[in-house]
Amino acid sequence: MNCPVCNRPLKSKKSIERGIGPVCEKKQQDWENQPPDGQLTFVEETVLVIK
Ligand SMILES: [Zn+2]
């Protein structure tokens, strides 16, 4: 079984039971808790990392 967010194989039983990797689960929780402005901030940070 792979993580539906990043498509990497789930290694731990907990991740398989939840159907998502621990990192992506945390990210999704952060996104759910943040307003739309928070998502824009995340995208901007990602662009900066790529540069
Ligand atoms: Zn993932």
mmCIF file of the protein (N, C-alpha, C, O) and its ligand, coordinates in Angstrom:
data_MODEL
# 
_entry.id   MODEL 
# 
loop_
_entity.id 
_entity.type 
_entity.pdbx_number_of_molecules 
1 polymer     1 
2 non-polymer 1 
# 
_entity_poly.entity_id                      1 
_entity_poly.type                           'polypeptide(L)' 
_entity_poly.nstd_linkage                   no 
_entity_poly.nstd_monomer                   no 
_entity_poly.pdbx_seq_one_letter_code       MNCPVCNRPLKSKKSIERGIGPVCEKKQQDWENQPPDGQLTFVEETVLVIK 
_entity_poly.pdbx_seq_one_letter_code_can   MNCPVCNRPLKSKKSIERGIGPVCEKKQQDWENQPPDGQLTFVEETVLVIK 
_entity_poly.pdbx_strand_id                 A 
# 
loop_
_entity_poly_seq.entity_id 
_entity_poly_seq.num 
_entity_poly_seq.mon_id 
_entity_poly_seq.hetero 
1 1  MET n 
1 2  ASN n 
1 3  CYS n 
1 4  PRO n 
1 5  VAL n 
1 6  CYS n 
1 7  ASN n 
1 8  ARG n 
1 9  PRO n 
1 10 LEU n 
1 11 LYS n 
1 12 SER n 
1 13 LYS n 
1 14 LYS n 
1 15 SER n 
1 16 ILE n 
1 17 GLU n 
1 18 ARG n 
1 19 GLY n 
1 20 ILE n 
1 21 GLY n 
1 22 PRO n 
1 23 VAL n 
1 24 CYS n 
1 25 GLU n 
1 26 LYS n 
1 27 LYS n 
1 28 GLN n 
1 29 GLN n 
1 30 ASP n 
1 31 TRP n 
1 32 GLU n 
1 33 ASN n 
1 34 GLN n 
1 35 PRO n 
1 36 PRO n 
1 37 ASP n 
1 38 GLY n 
1 39 GLN n 
1 40 LEU n 
1 41 THR n 
1 42 PHE n 
1 43 VAL n 
1 44 GLU n 
1 45 GLU n 
1 46 THR n 
1 47 VAL n 
1 48 LEU n 
1 49 VAL n 
1 50 ILE n 
1 51 LYS n 
# 
loop_
_struct_asym.id 
_struct_asym.entity_id 
A 1 
B 2 
# 
loop_
_chem_comp.id 
_chem_comp.type 
_chem_comp.mon_nstd_flag 
ARG 'L-peptide linking' y 
ASN 'L-peptide linking' y 
ASP 'L-peptide linking' y 
CYS 'L-peptide linking' y 
GLN 'L-peptide linking' y 
GLU 'L-peptide linking' y 
GLY 'peptide linking'   y 
ILE 'L-peptide linking' y 
LEU 'L-peptide linking' y 
LYS 'L-peptide linking' y 
MET 'L-peptide linking' y 
PHE 'L-peptide linking' y 
PRO 'L-peptide linking' y 
SER 'L-peptide linking' y 
THR 'L-peptide linking' y 
TRP 'L-peptide linking' y 
VAL 'L-peptide linking' y 
ZN  non-polymer         . 
# 
_pdbx_entity_nonpoly.entity_id   2 
_pdbx_entity_nonpoly.name        ? 
_pdbx_entity_nonpoly.comp_id     ZN 
# 
_pdbx_nonpoly_scheme.asym_id         B 
_pdbx_nonpoly_scheme.entity_id       2 
_pdbx_nonpoly_scheme.mon_id          ZN 
_pdbx_nonpoly_scheme.ndb_seq_num     1 
_pdbx_nonpoly_scheme.pdb_seq_num     101 
_pdbx_nonpoly_scheme.auth_seq_num    101 
_pdbx_nonpoly_scheme.pdb_mon_id      ZN 
_pdbx_nonpoly_scheme.auth_mon_id     ZN 
_pdbx_nonpoly_scheme.pdb_strand_id   A 
_pdbx_nonpoly_scheme.pdb_ins_code    . 
# 
loop_
_atom_site.group_PDB 
_atom_site.id 
_atom_site.type_symbol 
_atom_site.label_atom_id 
_atom_site.label_alt_id 
_atom_site.label_comp_id 
_atom_site.label_asym_id 
_atom_site.label_entity_id 
_atom_site.label_seq_id 
_atom_site.pdbx_PDB_ins_code 
_atom_site.Cartn_x 
_atom_site.Cartn_y 
_atom_site.Cartn_z 
_atom_site.occupancy 
_atom_site.B_iso_or_equiv 
_atom_site.pdbx_formal_charge 
_atom_site.auth_seq_id 
_atom_site.auth_comp_id 
_atom_site.auth_asym_id 
_atom_site.auth_atom_id 
_atom_site.pdbx_PDB_model_num 
ATOM   1   N  N  . MET A 1 1  ? 0.847  -1.206 0.000  1.00 0.00 ? 1   MET A N  1 
ATOM   2   C  CA . MET A 1 1  ? 0.000  0.000  0.000  1.00 0.00 ? 1   MET A CA 1 
ATOM   3   C  C  . MET A 1 1  ? 0.881  1.256  0.000  1.00 0.00 ? 1   MET A C  1 
ATOM   4   O  O  . MET A 1 1  ? 1.880  1.331  0.716  1.00 0.00 ? 1   MET A O  1 
ATOM   5   N  N  . ASN A 1 2  ? 0.495  2.221  -0.806 1.00 0.00 ? 2   ASN A N  1 
ATOM   6   C  CA . ASN A 1 2  ? 1.269  3.452  -0.890 1.00 0.00 ? 2   ASN A CA 1 
ATOM   7   C  C  . ASN A 1 2  ? 0.505  4.612  -0.270 1.00 0.00 ? 2   ASN A C  1 
ATOM   8   O  O  . ASN A 1 2  ? -0.722 4.599  -0.179 1.00 0.00 ? 2   ASN A O  1 
ATOM   9   N  N  . CYS A 1 3  ? 1.262  5.606  0.152  1.00 0.00 ? 3   CYS A N  1 
ATOM   10  C  CA . CYS A 1 3  ? 0.653  6.829  0.667  1.00 0.00 ? 3   CYS A CA 1 
ATOM   11  C  C  . CYS A 1 3  ? -0.050 7.549  -0.496 1.00 0.00 ? 3   CYS A C  1 
ATOM   12  O  O  . CYS A 1 3  ? 0.558  7.765  -1.544 1.00 0.00 ? 3   CYS A O  1 
ATOM   13  N  N  . PRO A 1 4  ? -1.326 7.919  -0.313 1.00 0.00 ? 4   PRO A N  1 
ATOM   14  C  CA . PRO A 1 4  ? -2.068 8.575  -1.403 1.00 0.00 ? 4   PRO A CA 1 
ATOM   15  C  C  . PRO A 1 4  ? -1.576 9.993  -1.672 1.00 0.00 ? 4   PRO A C  1 
ATOM   16  O  O  . PRO A 1 4  ? -1.896 10.564 -2.715 1.00 0.00 ? 4   PRO A O  1 
ATOM   17  N  N  . VAL A 1 5  ? -0.810 10.567 -0.762 1.00 0.00 ? 5   VAL A N  1 
ATOM   18  C  CA . VAL A 1 5  ? -0.357 11.947 -0.934 1.00 0.00 ? 5   VAL A CA 1 
ATOM   19  C  C  . VAL A 1 5  ? 0.963  11.996 -1.696 1.00 0.00 ? 5   VAL A C  1 
ATOM   20  O  O  . VAL A 1 5  ? 1.079  12.716 -2.687 1.00 0.00 ? 5   VAL A O  1 
ATOM   21  N  N  . CYS A 1 6  ? 1.960  11.236 -1.241 1.00 0.00 ? 6   CYS A N  1 
ATOM   22  C  CA . CYS A 1 6  ? 3.292  11.309 -1.854 1.00 0.00 ? 6   CYS A CA 1 
ATOM   23  C  C  . CYS A 1 6  ? 3.626  10.047 -2.651 1.00 0.00 ? 6   CYS A C  1 
ATOM   24  O  O  . CYS A 1 6  ? 4.669  9.981  -3.301 1.00 0.00 ? 6   CYS A O  1 
ATOM   25  N  N  . ASN A 1 7  ? 2.735  9.037  -2.602 1.00 0.00 ? 7   ASN A N  1 
ATOM   26  C  CA . ASN A 1 7  ? 2.884  7.817  -3.417 1.00 0.00 ? 7   ASN A CA 1 
ATOM   27  C  C  . ASN A 1 7  ? 4.069  6.950  -2.979 1.00 0.00 ? 7   ASN A C  1 
ATOM   28  O  O  . ASN A 1 7  ? 4.525  6.089  -3.732 1.00 0.00 ? 7   ASN A O  1 
ATOM   29  N  N  . ARG A 1 8  ? 4.559  7.178  -1.771 1.00 0.00 ? 8   ARG A N  1 
ATOM   30  C  CA . ARG A 1 8  ? 5.628  6.324  -1.264 1.00 0.00 ? 8   ARG A CA 1 
ATOM   31  C  C  . ARG A 1 8  ? 5.020  5.161  -0.498 1.00 0.00 ? 8   ARG A C  1 
ATOM   32  O  O  . ARG A 1 8  ? 3.938  5.296  0.072  1.00 0.00 ? 8   ARG A O  1 
ATOM   33  N  N  . PRO A 1 9  ? 5.701  4.021  -0.476 1.00 0.00 ? 9   PRO A N  1 
ATOM   34  C  CA . PRO A 1 9  ? 5.161  2.870  0.249  1.00 0.00 ? 9   PRO A CA 1 
ATOM   35  C  C  . PRO A 1 9  ? 5.095  3.127  1.747  1.00 0.00 ? 9   PRO A C  1 
ATOM   36  O  O  . PRO A 1 9  ? 6.020  3.683  2.341  1.00 0.00 ? 9   PRO A O  1 
ATOM   37  N  N  . LEU A 1 10 ? 3.972  2.707  2.351  1.00 0.00 ? 10  LEU A N  1 
ATOM   38  C  CA . LEU A 1 10 ? 3.809  2.863  3.795  1.00 0.00 ? 10  LEU A CA 1 
ATOM   39  C  C  . LEU A 1 10 ? 4.540  1.727  4.491  1.00 0.00 ? 10  LEU A C  1 
ATOM   40  O  O  . LEU A 1 10 ? 4.303  0.554  4.201  1.00 0.00 ? 10  LEU A O  1 
ATOM   41  N  N  . LYS A 1 11 ? 5.435  2.084  5.414  1.00 0.00 ? 11  LYS A N  1 
ATOM   42  C  CA . LYS A 1 11 ? 6.277  1.072  6.039  1.00 0.00 ? 11  LYS A CA 1 
ATOM   43  C  C  . LYS A 1 11 ? 5.736  0.610  7.385  1.00 0.00 ? 11  LYS A C  1 
ATOM   44  O  O  . LYS A 1 11 ? 5.775  -0.583 7.683  1.00 0.00 ? 11  LYS A O  1 
ATOM   45  N  N  . SER A 1 12 ? 5.239  1.518  8.194  1.00 0.00 ? 12  SER A N  1 
ATOM   46  C  CA . SER A 1 12 ? 4.812  1.148  9.539  1.00 0.00 ? 12  SER A CA 1 
ATOM   47  C  C  . SER A 1 12 ? 3.349  0.713  9.556  1.00 0.00 ? 12  SER A C  1 
ATOM   48  O  O  . SER A 1 12 ? 2.543  1.143  8.730  1.00 0.00 ? 12  SER A O  1 
ATOM   49  N  N  . LYS A 1 13 ? 3.028  -0.155 10.525 1.00 0.00 ? 13  LYS A N  1 
ATOM   50  C  CA . LYS A 1 13 ? 1.641  -0.628 10.635 1.00 0.00 ? 13  LYS A CA 1 
ATOM   51  C  C  . LYS A 1 13 ? 0.691  0.529  10.864 1.00 0.00 ? 13  LYS A C  1 
ATOM   52  O  O  . LYS A 1 13 ? -0.409 0.555  10.314 1.00 0.00 ? 13  LYS A O  1 
ATOM   53  N  N  . LYS A 1 14 ? 1.114  1.488  11.677 1.00 0.00 ? 14  LYS A N  1 
ATOM   54  C  CA . LYS A 1 14 ? 0.245  2.638  11.977 1.00 0.00 ? 14  LYS A CA 1 
ATOM   55  C  C  . LYS A 1 14 ? -0.108 3.384  10.696 1.00 0.00 ? 14  LYS A C  1 
ATOM   56  O  O  . LYS A 1 14 ? -1.258 3.766  10.481 1.00 0.00 ? 14  LYS A O  1 
ATOM   57  N  N  . SER A 1 15 ? 0.900  3.586  9.846  1.00 0.00 ? 15  SER A N  1 
ATOM   58  C  CA . SER A 1 15 ? 0.656  4.321  8.611  1.00 0.00 ? 15  SER A CA 1 
ATOM   59  C  C  . SER A 1 15 ? -0.312 3.549  7.713  1.00 0.00 ? 15  SER A C  1 
ATOM   60  O  O  . SER A 1 15 ? -1.200 4.136  7.095  1.00 0.00 ? 15  SER A O  1 
ATOM   61  N  N  . ILE A 1 16 ? -0.131 2.234  7.648  1.00 0.00 ? 16  ILE A N  1 
ATOM   62  C  CA . ILE A 1 16 ? -1.002 1.412  6.806  1.00 0.00 ? 16  ILE A CA 1 
ATOM   63  C  C  . ILE A 1 16 ? -2.429 1.454  7.341  1.00 0.00 ? 16  ILE A C  1 
ATOM   64  O  O  . ILE A 1 16 ? -3.386 1.540  6.572  1.00 0.00 ? 16  ILE A O  1 
ATOM   65  N  N  . GLU A 1 17 ? -2.567 1.392  8.674  1.00 0.00 ? 17  GLU A N  1 
ATOM   66  C  CA . GLU A 1 17 ? -3.903 1.433  9.267  1.00 0.00 ? 17  GLU A CA 1 
ATOM   67  C  C  . GLU A 1 17 ? -4.582 2.770  8.967  1.00 0.00 ? 17  GLU A C  1 
ATOM   68  O  O  . GLU A 1 17 ? -5.785 2.823  8.713  1.00 0.00 ? 17  GLU A O  1 
ATOM   69  N  N  . ARG A 1 18 ? -3.793 3.849  9.001  1.00 0.00 ? 18  ARG A N  1 
ATOM   70  C  CA . ARG A 1 18 ? -4.355 5.186  8.757  1.00 0.00 ? 18  ARG A CA 1 
ATOM   71  C  C  . ARG A 1 18 ? -4.490 5.459  7.266  1.00 0.00 ? 18  ARG A C  1 
ATOM   72  O  O  . ARG A 1 18 ? -5.251 6.334  6.852  1.00 0.00 ? 18  ARG A O  1 
ATOM   73  N  N  . GLY A 1 19 ? -3.741 4.700  6.456  1.00 0.00 ? 19  GLY A N  1 
ATOM   74  C  CA . GLY A 1 19 ? -3.808 4.892  5.009  1.00 0.00 ? 19  GLY A CA 1 
ATOM   75  C  C  . GLY A 1 19 ? -3.031 6.103  4.551  1.00 0.00 ? 19  GLY A C  1 
ATOM   76  O  O  . GLY A 1 19 ? -3.266 6.616  3.457  1.00 0.00 ? 19  GLY A O  1 
ATOM   77  N  N  . ILE A 1 20 ? -2.091 6.574  5.387  1.00 0.00 ? 20  ILE A N  1 
ATOM   78  C  CA . ILE A 1 20 ? -1.302 7.755  5.012  1.00 0.00 ? 20  ILE A CA 1 
ATOM   79  C  C  . ILE A 1 20 ? -0.016 7.752  5.818  1.00 0.00 ? 20  ILE A C  1 
ATOM   80  O  O  . ILE A 1 20 ? 0.003  7.293  6.960  1.00 0.00 ? 20  ILE A O  1 
ATOM   81  N  N  . GLY A 1 21 ? 1.050  8.256  5.235  1.00 0.00 ? 21  GLY A N  1 
ATOM   82  C  CA . GLY A 1 21 ? 2.327  8.326  5.941  1.00 0.00 ? 21  GLY A CA 1 
ATOM   83  C  C  . GLY A 1 21 ? 2.284  9.366  7.050  1.00 0.00 ? 21  GLY A C  1 
ATOM   84  O  O  . GLY A 1 21 ? 1.477  10.294 7.001  1.00 0.00 ? 21  GLY A O  1 
ATOM   85  N  N  . PRO A 1 22 ? 3.147  9.218  8.049  1.00 0.00 ? 22  PRO A N  1 
ATOM   86  C  CA . PRO A 1 22 ? 3.131  10.126 9.203  1.00 0.00 ? 22  PRO A CA 1 
ATOM   87  C  C  . PRO A 1 22 ? 3.422  11.565 8.817  1.00 0.00 ? 22  PRO A C  1 
ATOM   88  O  O  . PRO A 1 22 ? 2.820  12.487 9.369  1.00 0.00 ? 22  PRO A O  1 
ATOM   89  N  N  . VAL A 1 23 ? 4.329  11.771 7.886  1.00 0.00 ? 23  VAL A N  1 
ATOM   90  C  CA . VAL A 1 23 ? 4.666  13.145 7.490  1.00 0.00 ? 23  VAL A CA 1 
ATOM   91  C  C  . VAL A 1 23 ? 3.493  13.784 6.767  1.00 0.00 ? 23  VAL A C  1 
ATOM   92  O  O  . VAL A 1 23 ? 3.127  14.925 7.051  1.00 0.00 ? 23  VAL A O  1 
ATOM   93  N  N  . CYS A 1 24 ? 2.896  13.040 5.823  1.00 0.00 ? 24  CYS A N  1 
ATOM   94  C  CA . CYS A 1 24 ? 1.783  13.577 5.045  1.00 0.00 ? 24  CYS A CA 1 
ATOM   95  C  C  . CYS A 1 24 ? 0.563  13.763 5.940  1.00 0.00 ? 24  CYS A C  1 
ATOM   96  O  O  . CYS A 1 24 ? -0.217 14.695 5.746  1.00 0.00 ? 24  CYS A O  1 
ATOM   97  N  N  . GLU A 1 25 ? 0.397  12.876 6.922  1.00 0.00 ? 25  GLU A N  1 
ATOM   98  C  CA . GLU A 1 25 ? -0.730 13.023 7.841  1.00 0.00 ? 25  GLU A CA 1 
ATOM   99  C  C  . GLU A 1 25 ? -0.600 14.338 8.599  1.00 0.00 ? 25  GLU A C  1 
ATOM   100 O  O  . GLU A 1 25 ? -1.582 15.058 8.776  1.00 0.00 ? 25  GLU A O  1 
ATOM   101 N  N  . LYS A 1 26 ? 0.607  14.646 9.042  1.00 0.00 ? 26  LYS A N  1 
ATOM   102 C  CA . LYS A 1 26 ? 0.838  15.891 9.774  1.00 0.00 ? 26  LYS A CA 1 
ATOM   103 C  C  . LYS A 1 26 ? 0.580  17.090 8.864  1.00 0.00 ? 26  LYS A C  1 
ATOM   104 O  O  . LYS A 1 26 ? -0.047 18.066 9.274  1.00 0.00 ? 26  LYS A O  1 
ATOM   105 N  N  . LYS A 1 27 ? 1.071  17.007 7.624  1.00 0.00 ? 27  LYS A N  1 
ATOM   106 C  CA . LYS A 1 27 ? 0.866  18.107 6.681  1.00 0.00 ? 27  LYS A CA 1 
ATOM   107 C  C  . LYS A 1 27 ? -0.617 18.348 6.437  1.00 0.00 ? 27  LYS A C  1 
ATOM   108 O  O  . LYS A 1 27 ? -1.089 19.485 6.427  1.00 0.00 ? 27  LYS A O  1 
ATOM   109 N  N  . GLN A 1 28 ? -1.350 17.227 6.237  1.00 0.00 ? 28  GLN A N  1 
ATOM   110 C  CA . GLN A 1 28 ? -2.782 17.371 5.971  1.00 0.00 ? 28  GLN A CA 1 
ATOM   111 C  C  . GLN A 1 28 ? -3.483 17.999 7.158  1.00 0.00 ? 28  GLN A C  1 
ATOM   112 O  O  . GLN A 1 28 ? -4.373 18.832 6.988  1.00 0.00 ? 28  GLN A O  1 
ATOM   113 N  N  . GLN A 1 29 ? -3.084 17.603 8.374  1.00 0.00 ? 29  GLN A N  1 
ATOM   114 C  CA . GLN A 1 29 ? -3.697 18.187 9.571  1.00 0.00 ? 29  GLN A CA 1 
ATOM   115 C  C  . GLN A 1 29 ? -3.396 19.675 9.623  1.00 0.00 ? 29  GLN A C  1 
ATOM   116 O  O  . GLN A 1 29 ? -4.266 20.474 9.970  1.00 0.00 ? 29  GLN A O  1 
ATOM   117 N  N  . ASP A 1 30 ? -2.156 20.058 9.277  1.00 0.00 ? 30  ASP A N  1 
ATOM   118 C  CA . ASP A 1 30 ? -1.795 21.473 9.270  1.00 0.00 ? 30  ASP A CA 1 
ATOM   119 C  C  . ASP A 1 30 ? -2.646 22.230 8.264  1.00 0.00 ? 30  ASP A C  1 
ATOM   120 O  O  . ASP A 1 30 ? -3.139 23.320 8.555  1.00 0.00 ? 30  ASP A O  1 
ATOM   121 N  N  . TRP A 1 31 ? -2.819 21.643 7.061  1.00 0.00 ? 31  TRP A N  1 
ATOM   122 C  CA . TRP A 1 31 ? -3.611 22.308 6.028  1.00 0.00 ? 31  TRP A CA 1 
ATOM   123 C  C  . TRP A 1 31 ? -5.045 22.491 6.480  1.00 0.00 ? 31  TRP A C  1 
ATOM   124 O  O  . TRP A 1 31 ? -5.649 23.539 6.255  1.00 0.00 ? 31  TRP A O  1 
ATOM   125 N  N  . GLU A 1 32 ? -5.597 21.445 7.134  1.00 0.00 ? 32  GLU A N  1 
ATOM   126 C  CA . GLU A 1 32 ? -6.985 21.507 7.568  1.00 0.00 ? 32  GLU A CA 1 
ATOM   127 C  C  . GLU A 1 32 ? -7.165 22.577 8.635  1.00 0.00 ? 32  GLU A C  1 
ATOM   128 O  O  . GLU A 1 32 ? -8.228 23.189 8.738  1.00 0.00 ? 32  GLU A O  1 
ATOM   129 N  N  . ASN A 1 33 ? -6.116 22.799 9.431  1.00 0.00 ? 33  ASN A N  1 
ATOM   130 C  CA . ASN A 1 33 ? -6.219 23.767 10.527 1.00 0.00 ? 33  ASN A CA 1 
ATOM   131 C  C  . ASN A 1 33 ? -5.925 25.188 10.064 1.00 0.00 ? 33  ASN A C  1 
ATOM   132 O  O  . ASN A 1 33 ? -6.187 26.152 10.783 1.00 0.00 ? 33  ASN A O  1 
ATOM   133 N  N  . GLN A 1 34 ? -5.374 25.308 8.853  1.00 0.00 ? 34  GLN A N  1 
ATOM   134 C  CA . GLN A 1 34 ? -4.985 26.639 8.400  1.00 0.00 ? 34  GLN A CA 1 
ATOM   135 C  C  . GLN A 1 34 ? -6.024 27.198 7.426  1.00 0.00 ? 34  GLN A C  1 
ATOM   136 O  O  . GLN A 1 34 ? -6.646 26.444 6.678  1.00 0.00 ? 34  GLN A O  1 
ATOM   137 N  N  . PRO A 1 35 ? -6.209 28.508 7.438  1.00 0.00 ? 35  PRO A N  1 
ATOM   138 C  CA . PRO A 1 35 ? -7.059 29.163 6.428  1.00 0.00 ? 35  PRO A CA 1 
ATOM   139 C  C  . PRO A 1 35 ? -6.352 29.147 5.072  1.00 0.00 ? 35  PRO A C  1 
ATOM   140 O  O  . PRO A 1 35 ? -5.162 28.837 5.008  1.00 0.00 ? 35  PRO A O  1 
ATOM   141 N  N  . PRO A 1 36 ? -7.067 29.478 3.977  1.00 0.00 ? 36  PRO A N  1 
ATOM   142 C  CA . PRO A 1 36 ? -6.475 29.474 2.634  1.00 0.00 ? 36  PRO A CA 1 
ATOM   143 C  C  . PRO A 1 36 ? -5.182 30.256 2.558  1.00 0.00 ? 36  PRO A C  1 
ATOM   144 O  O  . PRO A 1 36 ? -4.286 29.886 1.800  1.00 0.00 ? 36  PRO A O  1 
ATOM   145 N  N  . ASP A 1 37 ? -5.061 31.329 3.324  1.00 0.00 ? 37  ASP A N  1 
ATOM   146 C  CA . ASP A 1 37 ? -3.823 32.120 3.308  1.00 0.00 ? 37  ASP A CA 1 
ATOM   147 C  C  . ASP A 1 37 ? -2.629 31.271 3.722  1.00 0.00 ? 37  ASP A C  1 
ATOM   148 O  O  . ASP A 1 37 ? -1.522 31.464 3.222  1.00 0.00 ? 37  ASP A O  1 
ATOM   149 N  N  . GLY A 1 38 ? -2.858 30.315 4.652  1.00 0.00 ? 38  GLY A N  1 
ATOM   150 C  CA . GLY A 1 38 ? -1.776 29.449 5.111  1.00 0.00 ? 38  GLY A CA 1 
ATOM   151 C  C  . GLY A 1 38 ? -1.249 28.592 3.980  1.00 0.00 ? 38  GLY A C  1 
ATOM   152 O  O  . GLY A 1 38 ? -0.046 28.343 3.902  1.00 0.00 ? 38  GLY A O  1 
ATOM   153 N  N  . GLN A 1 39 ? -2.143 28.129 3.088  1.00 0.00 ? 39  GLN A N  1 
ATOM   154 C  CA . GLN A 1 39 ? -1.700 27.304 1.968  1.00 0.00 ? 39  GLN A CA 1 
ATOM   155 C  C  . GLN A 1 39 ? -0.805 28.118 1.036  1.00 0.00 ? 39  GLN A C  1 
ATOM   156 O  O  . GLN A 1 39 ? 0.189  27.603 0.524  1.00 0.00 ? 39  GLN A O  1 
ATOM   157 N  N  . LEU A 1 40 ? -1.150 29.379 0.814  1.00 0.00 ? 40  LEU A N  1 
ATOM   158 C  CA . LEU A 1 40 ? -0.337 30.231 -0.045 1.00 0.00 ? 40  LEU A CA 1 
ATOM   159 C  C  . LEU A 1 40 ? 1.051  30.380 0.557  1.00 0.00 ? 40  LEU A C  1 
ATOM   160 O  O  . LEU A 1 40 ? 2.050  30.366 -0.162 1.00 0.00 ? 40  LEU A O  1 
ATOM   161 N  N  . THR A 1 41 ? 1.115  30.521 1.874  1.00 0.00 ? 41  THR A N  1 
ATOM   162 C  CA . THR A 1 41 ? 2.406  30.659 2.536  1.00 0.00 ? 41  THR A CA 1 
ATOM   163 C  C  . THR A 1 41 ? 3.231  29.409 2.318  1.00 0.00 ? 41  THR A C  1 
ATOM   164 O  O  . THR A 1 41 ? 4.433  29.489 2.064  1.00 0.00 ? 41  THR A O  1 
ATOM   165 N  N  . PHE A 1 42 ? 2.581  28.235 2.417  1.00 0.00 ? 42  PHE A N  1 
ATOM   166 C  CA . PHE A 1 42 ? 3.303  26.965 2.235  1.00 0.00 ? 42  PHE A CA 1 
ATOM   167 C  C  . PHE A 1 42 ? 3.867  26.883 0.821  1.00 0.00 ? 42  PHE A C  1 
ATOM   168 O  O  . PHE A 1 42 ? 5.006  26.455 0.636  1.00 0.00 ? 42  PHE A O  1 
ATOM   169 N  N  . VAL A 1 43 ? 3.077  27.290 -0.185 1.00 0.00 ? 43  VAL A N  1 
ATOM   170 C  CA . VAL A 1 43 ? 3.535  27.239 -1.574 1.00 0.00 ? 43  VAL A CA 1 
ATOM   171 C  C  . VAL A 1 43 ? 4.728  28.169 -1.756 1.00 0.00 ? 43  VAL A C  1 
ATOM   172 O  O  . VAL A 1 43 ? 5.704  27.814 -2.417 1.00 0.00 ? 43  VAL A O  1 
ATOM   173 N  N  . GLU A 1 44 ? 4.647  29.354 -1.171 1.00 0.00 ? 44  GLU A N  1 
ATOM   174 C  CA . GLU A 1 44 ? 5.755  30.303 -1.310 1.00 0.00 ? 44  GLU A CA 1 
ATOM   175 C  C  . GLU A 1 44 ? 7.032  29.742 -0.690 1.00 0.00 ? 44  GLU A C  1 
ATOM   176 O  O  . GLU A 1 44 ? 8.125  29.912 -1.230 1.00 0.00 ? 44  GLU A O  1 
ATOM   177 N  N  . GLU A 1 45 ? 6.877  29.071 0.451  1.00 0.00 ? 45  GLU A N  1 
ATOM   178 C  CA . GLU A 1 45 ? 8.050  28.487 1.113  1.00 0.00 ? 45  GLU A CA 1 
ATOM   179 C  C  . GLU A 1 45 ? 8.652  27.387 0.238  1.00 0.00 ? 45  GLU A C  1 
ATOM   180 O  O  . GLU A 1 45 ? 9.873  27.254 0.148  1.00 0.00 ? 45  GLU A O  1 
ATOM   181 N  N  . THR A 1 46 ? 7.790  26.605 -0.401 1.00 0.00 ? 46  THR A N  1 
ATOM   182 C  CA . THR A 1 46 ? 8.277  25.532 -1.261 1.00 0.00 ? 46  THR A CA 1 
ATOM   183 C  C  . THR A 1 46 ? 9.061  26.090 -2.434 1.00 0.00 ? 46  THR A C  1 
ATOM   184 O  O  . THR A 1 46 ? 10.107 25.550 -2.795 1.00 0.00 ? 46  THR A O  1 
ATOM   185 N  N  . VAL A 1 47 ? 8.564  27.168 -3.033 1.00 0.00 ? 47  VAL A N  1 
ATOM   186 C  CA . VAL A 1 47 ? 9.252  27.800 -4.174 1.00 0.00 ? 47  VAL A CA 1 
ATOM   187 C  C  . VAL A 1 47 ? 10.621 28.288 -3.729 1.00 0.00 ? 47  VAL A C  1 
ATOM   188 O  O  . VAL A 1 47 ? 11.605 28.130 -4.452 1.00 0.00 ? 47  VAL A O  1 
ATOM   189 N  N  . LEU A 1 48 ? 10.688 28.883 -2.538 1.00 0.00 ? 48  LEU A N  1 
ATOM   190 C  CA . LEU A 1 48 ? 11.964 29.392 -2.040 1.00 0.00 ? 48  LEU A CA 1 
ATOM   191 C  C  . LEU A 1 48 ? 12.965 28.258 -1.881 1.00 0.00 ? 48  LEU A C  1 
ATOM   192 O  O  . LEU A 1 48 ? 14.147 28.427 -2.179 1.00 0.00 ? 48  LEU A O  1 
ATOM   193 N  N  . VAL A 1 49 ? 12.495 27.088 -1.408 1.00 0.00 ? 49  VAL A N  1 
ATOM   194 C  CA . VAL A 1 49 ? 13.385 25.948 -1.209 1.00 0.00 ? 49  VAL A CA 1 
ATOM   195 C  C  . VAL A 1 49 ? 13.938 25.483 -2.549 1.00 0.00 ? 49  VAL A C  1 
ATOM   196 O  O  . VAL A 1 49 ? 15.118 25.150 -2.663 1.00 0.00 ? 49  VAL A O  1 
ATOM   197 N  N  . ILE A 1 50 ? 13.066 25.463 -3.575 1.00 0.00 ? 50  ILE A N  1 
ATOM   198 C  CA . ILE A 1 50 ? 13.491 24.993 -4.904 1.00 0.00 ? 50  ILE A CA 1 
ATOM   199 C  C  . ILE A 1 50 ? 14.552 25.931 -5.479 1.00 0.00 ? 50  ILE A C  1 
ATOM   200 O  O  . ILE A 1 50 ? 15.513 25.477 -6.100 1.00 0.00 ? 50  ILE A O  1 
ATOM   201 N  N  . LYS A 1 51 ? 14.379 27.239 -5.271 1.00 0.00 ? 51  LYS A N  1 
ATOM   202 C  CA . LYS A 1 51 ? 15.363 28.202 -5.777 1.00 0.00 ? 51  LYS A CA 1 
ATOM   203 C  C  . LYS A 1 51 ? 16.713 27.988 -5.088 1.00 0.00 ? 51  LYS A C  1 
ATOM   204 O  O  . LYS A 1 51 ? 17.674 28.701 -5.377 1.00 0.00 ? 51  LYS A O  1 
HETATM 205 ZN ZN . ZN  B 2 .  ? 3.045  10.426 2.077  1.00 0.00 2 101 ZN  A ZN 1 
# 
